[in-house]
Amino acid sequence: MTKKKLSYTDAIGEIEEILQQIENEELDVDELSTKVKRVSTLIKTCKDKLHKTEEEVEQILKEMED
């Protein structure tokens, strides 16, 4: 089974959904820890994607200057 890569937009959407569940007190204590761990993973994924994109843009701009 192959894992589908999660897009930045999908990750942000999932984070927002989980935060809304927390704010609306829709999660019980048993689910809360799992959801918080998931948000942590999603945030790391977003940071990694942003960092990679920043490096790619910087490289493109550098190549344009040469």
C-alpha positions in Angstrom: 0.0 0.0 0.0 1.4 3.4 -1.0 1.0 6.5 1.1 -0.4 9.5 -0.7 1.7 12.6 -0.1 -0.3 15.1 1.9 -0.5 18.6 0.2 0.1 21.7 2.2 -3.5 22.8 1.7 -4.8 19.5 2.9 -2.6 19.6 6.0 -3.7 23.1 6.9 -7.4 22.0 6.3 -7.0 19.1 8.6 -5.3 21.2 11.3 -8.2 23.7 11.1 -10.7 20.9 11.4 -9.1 19.5 14.5 -8.7 22.9 16.1 -12.4 23.5 15.4 -13.3 20.2 17.1 -11.2 21.2 20.1 -12.7 24.7 20.3 -16.2 23.2 20.1 -15.4 20.6 22.7 -16.3 17.8 20.3 -13.4 15.6 21.4 -13.4 13.5 24.5 -10.2 13.1 26.6 -9.4 9.8 24.9 -9.3 11.4 21.4 -7.6 14.7 22.5 -4.1 13.3 22.8 -4.2 11.5 19.5 -5.5 14.7 17.8 -2.9 16.9 19.3 -0.2 14.5 18.2 -1.7 14.5 14.7 -1.6 18.3 14.6 2.0 18.3 15.7 2.8 16.0 12.8 0.9 18.1 10.3 2.6 21.3 11.5 6.0 19.7 11.0 4.9 18.6 7.5 3.8 22.2 6.7 7.1 23.7 8.0 9.1 21.2 5.9 7.1 22.1 2.8 7.5 25.8 3.4 11.3 25.4 4.0 11.7 23.3 0.8 9.7 25.8 -1.2 11.7 28.7 0.1 15.0 27.0 -0.9 13.6 26.2 -4.3 12.5 29.8 -4.9 15.9 31.2 -3.6 17.7 28.8 -6.1 15.5 30.0 -9.0 16.1 33.6 -8.2 19.8 33.0 -7.8 19.9 31.3 -11.2 18.0 34.2 -12.8 20.8 36.6 -11.5 23.6 34.6 -13.2 
